[in-house]
């Protein structure tokens, strides 16, 4: 065990989460032991358990941190087209999913029955849906309700599709992302006041004479 550094409680907690993130990204959930986290962090098991009383609690806080960071990095810029915003958001999430495959599979498969983990996932999806509703051209409350329902179903679809893809990648990443984007653009088209996929500008015709 490396010599223990004296850290403030907040810094120690952050260090433990960082060590745990590395382990949960590299190994399946069931193979990560609390003893490993303590050893890698250079602390006693007693100190680790003082901060996180179980592996499940440790993983839940780690996954909440990841969800918060993904929301912070998902940029919905009104200056961008809807397609550009969707691509940016999906790319951010796919970056995390690929780099943390085991953690994502743990949250969505191994801990699928854990209410804390599922609340974290649901809250992030609800936050993404709320953000998308603010940038879409909605004419009234009825249209907003209809679009909200479509987005709720689409976000679940994306979650299932991406988790399945992590288990068995049946296409390349760009195709996966474009499939997800195409699905929601097609579903939203009839509900929006403006075309969510405006045609690209046509080049000026050549001058005559």
NORSULKA-V271051 format. One record per backbone hydrogen bond with DSSP energy under -1.0 kcal/mol. NH is the residue of the N-H (numbers start at 1). CO is the residue of the C=O. Records with the same first field share a line. If there is no record, write none. Layout:
NH = CO + CO
This chain:
12 = 8
13 = 9
14 = 10
15 = 11
16 = 12
17 = 13
18 = 14
19 = 15
20 = 16
21 = 17
22 = 18
23 = 19
24 = 20
25 = 21
26 = 22
27 = 23
31 = 28
32 = 29
37 = 33
38 = 34
39 = 35
40 = 36
41 = 37
43 = 38
48 = 44
49 = 45
50 = 46
51 = 47
52 = 48
58 = 54
59 = 55
60 = 56
61 = 57
62 = 58
63 = 59
64 = 60
65 = 61
66 = 62
67 = 63
68 = 64
69 = 65
70 = 66
71 = 67
72 = 68
73 = 69
74 = 70
80 = 77
85 = 81
86 = 82
87 = 83
88 = 84
89 = 85
90 = 86
91 = 87
92 = 88
93 = 89
94 = 90
95 = 91
96 = 92
97 = 93
98 = 94
99 = 95
100 = 96
104 = 100
105 = 101
106 = 102
107 = 103
108 = 104
109 = 105
110 = 105
111 = 106
112 = 109
114 = 111
118 = 114
119 = 115
120 = 116
121 = 117
122 = 118
123 = 119
124 = 120
125 = 121
126 = 122
127 = 123
128 = 124
129 = 125
130 = 126
131 = 127
132 = 128
133 = 129
135 = 132
138 = 136
144 = 140
145 = 141
146 = 142
147 = 143
148 = 144
149 = 145
150 = 146
151 = 147
152 = 148
153 = 149
154 = 150
155 = 151
156 = 152
157 = 153
158 = 154
159 = 155
160 = 156
161 = 157
162 = 158
163 = 159
164 = 160
165 = 161
166 = 162
167 = 163
168 = 164
170 = 168
176 = 172
177 = 173
178 = 174
179 = 175
180 = 176
181 = 177
182 = 178
183 = 179
184 = 180
185 = 181
186 = 182
187 = 183
188 = 184
189 = 185
191 = 188
192 = 188
193 = 137
